[in-house]
Amino acid sequence: MAELVGEASQQLRFNQRVLEAALENMSQGISVVDAELRLVAWNGRYAQLFGFPPGMLRVGLPIAEASAWALREVAGIERQGDA
Protein backbone atom coordinates (compact mmCIF):
# COMPACT_ATOMS: atom_id res chain seq x y z
CA MET A 1 0.00 0.00 0.00
CA ALA A 2 2.77 2.45 0.92
CA GLU A 3 4.43 1.71 -2.41
CA LEU A 4 1.25 2.65 -4.30
CA VAL A 5 0.94 5.92 -2.37
CA GLY A 6 4.60 6.69 -3.04
CA GLU A 7 4.18 6.02 -6.76
CA ALA A 8 1.05 8.18 -6.90
CA SER A 9 2.83 11.02 -5.09
CA GLN A 10 5.79 10.76 -7.45
CA GLN A 11 3.48 10.84 -10.49
CA LEU A 12 1.63 13.87 -9.09
CA ARG A 13 4.91 15.76 -8.54
CA PHE A 14 6.00 14.89 -12.08
CA ASN A 15 2.71 16.14 -13.54
CA GLN A 16 2.99 19.34 -11.52
CA ARG A 17 6.51 19.98 -12.87
CA VAL A 18 5.31 19.36 -16.43
CA LEU A 19 2.45 21.84 -15.98
CA GLU A 20 4.76 24.46 -14.48
CA ALA A 21 7.25 24.04 -17.33
CA ALA A 22 4.48 24.28 -19.94
CA LEU A 23 3.09 27.46 -18.38
CA GLU A 24 6.46 29.16 -18.12
CA ASN A 25 7.43 28.32 -21.70
CA MET A 26 4.31 29.82 -23.26
CA SER A 27 4.62 33.27 -24.76
CA GLN A 28 1.04 34.10 -23.76
CA GLY A 29 0.12 35.28 -20.30
CA ILE A 30 -1.90 32.54 -18.66
CA SER A 31 -3.64 32.20 -15.33
CA VAL A 32 -5.66 29.28 -13.98
CA VAL A 33 -8.47 29.66 -11.47
CA ASP A 34 -10.45 27.11 -9.48
CA ALA A 35 -14.23 26.70 -9.20
CA GLU A 36 -14.34 29.53 -6.65
CA LEU A 37 -12.49 31.84 -9.09
CA ARG A 38 -9.33 31.88 -6.99
CA LEU A 39 -5.92 31.89 -8.60
CA VAL A 40 -4.21 28.50 -8.60
CA ALA A 41 -1.47 28.95 -11.22
CA TRP A 42 -0.01 31.59 -13.53
CA ASN A 43 3.09 32.20 -15.59
CA GLY A 44 5.62 35.00 -15.55
CA ARG A 45 4.24 36.48 -18.75
CA TYR A 46 0.81 36.91 -17.11
CA ALA A 47 2.37 38.86 -14.23
CA GLN A 48 4.43 40.91 -16.68
CA LEU A 49 1.49 41.78 -18.96
CA PHE A 50 -0.52 43.27 -16.13
CA GLY A 51 2.42 44.69 -14.19
CA PHE A 52 1.55 42.92 -10.96
CA PRO A 53 4.09 43.80 -8.28
CA PRO A 54 6.27 40.98 -6.94
CA GLY A 55 4.46 38.99 -4.29
CA MET A 56 0.96 40.18 -5.19
CA LEU A 57 -0.03 37.02 -7.03
CA ARG A 58 -0.50 34.07 -4.73
CA VAL A 59 -2.43 30.83 -4.75
CA GLY A 60 -5.91 31.51 -3.45
CA LEU A 61 -6.05 35.17 -4.51
CA PRO A 62 -9.56 35.95 -5.82
CA ILE A 63 -9.19 36.70 -9.53
CA ALA A 64 -11.62 39.60 -9.05
CA GLU A 65 -9.07 41.22 -6.74
CA ALA A 66 -6.28 40.82 -9.30
CA SER A 67 -8.53 42.11 -12.08
CA ALA A 68 -9.65 45.13 -10.06
CA TRP A 69 -6.01 45.96 -9.30
CA ALA A 70 -5.06 45.72 -12.99
CA LEU A 71 -8.01 47.84 -14.10
CA ARG A 72 -7.21 50.50 -11.52
CA GLU A 73 -3.41 50.56 -11.69
CA VAL A 74 -2.78 49.71 -15.34
CA ALA A 75 -5.87 50.95 -17.17
CA GLY A 76 -6.84 53.74 -14.78
CA ILE A 77 -10.40 52.46 -14.47
CA GLU A 78 -12.14 52.62 -11.09
CA ARG A 79 -15.08 50.39 -10.28
CA GLN A 80 -18.30 52.26 -9.58
CA GLY A 81 -18.43 53.00 -5.88
CA ASP A 82 -14.61 52.95 -5.55
CA ALA A 83 -14.01 56.43 -6.92
C-alpha positions as CSV (number, residue, x, y, z in Angstrom):
1,M,0.0,0.0,0.0
2,A,2.8,2.5,0.9
3,E,4.4,1.7,-2.4
4,L,1.3,2.7,-4.3
5,V,0.9,5.9,-2.4
6,G,4.6,6.7,-3.0
7,E,4.2,6.0,-6.8
8,A,1.0,8.2,-6.9
9,S,2.8,11.0,-5.1
10,Q,5.8,10.8,-7.5
11,Q,3.5,10.8,-10.5
12,L,1.6,13.9,-9.1
13,R,4.9,15.8,-8.5
14,F,6.0,14.9,-12.1
15,N,2.7,16.1,-13.5
16,Q,3.0,19.3,-11.5
17,R,6.5,20.0,-12.9
18,V,5.3,19.4,-16.4
19,L,2.4,21.8,-16.0
20,E,4.8,24.5,-14.5
21,A,7.3,24.0,-17.3
22,A,4.5,24.3,-19.9
23,L,3.1,27.5,-18.4
24,E,6.5,29.2,-18.1
25,N,7.4,28.3,-21.7
26,M,4.3,29.8,-23.3
27,S,4.6,33.3,-24.8
28,Q,1.0,34.1,-23.8
29,G,0.1,35.3,-20.3
30,I,-1.9,32.5,-18.7
31,S,-3.6,32.2,-15.3
32,V,-5.7,29.3,-14.0
33,V,-8.5,29.7,-11.5
34,D,-10.5,27.1,-9.5
35,A,-14.2,26.7,-9.2
36,E,-14.3,29.5,-6.6
37,L,-12.5,31.8,-9.1
38,R,-9.3,31.9,-7.0
39,L,-5.9,31.9,-8.6
40,V,-4.2,28.5,-8.6
41,A,-1.5,29.0,-11.2
42,W,0.0,31.6,-13.5
43,N,3.1,32.2,-15.6
44,G,5.6,35.0,-15.6
45,R,4.2,36.5,-18.8
46,Y,0.8,36.9,-17.1
47,A,2.4,38.9,-14.2
48,Q,4.4,40.9,-16.7
49,L,1.5,41.8,-19.0
50,F,-0.5,43.3,-16.1
51,G,2.4,44.7,-14.2
52,F,1.5,42.9,-11.0
53,P,4.1,43.8,-8.3
54,P,6.3,41.0,-6.9
55,G,4.5,39.0,-4.3
56,M,1.0,40.2,-5.2
57,L,0.0,37.0,-7.0
58,R,-0.5,34.1,-4.7
59,V,-2.4,30.8,-4.8
60,G,-5.9,31.5,-3.5
61,L,-6.1,35.2,-4.5
62,P,-9.6,36.0,-5.8
63,I,-9.2,36.7,-9.5
64,A,-11.6,39.6,-9.0
65,E,-9.1,41.2,-6.7
66,A,-6.3,40.8,-9.3
67,S,-8.5,42.1,-12.1
68,A,-9.7,45.1,-10.1
69,W,-6.0,46.0,-9.3
70,A,-5.1,45.7,-13.0
71,L,-8.0,47.8,-14.1
72,R,-7.2,50.5,-11.5
73,E,-3.4,50.6,-11.7
74,V,-2.8,49.7,-15.3
75,A,-5.9,50.9,-17.2
76,G,-6.8,53.7,-14.8
77,I,-10.4,52.5,-14.5
78,E,-12.1,52.6,-11.1
79,R,-15.1,50.4,-10.3
80,Q,-18.3,52.3,-9.6
81,G,-18.4,53.0,-5.9
82,D,-14.6,52.9,-5.5
83,A,-14.0,56.4,-6.9
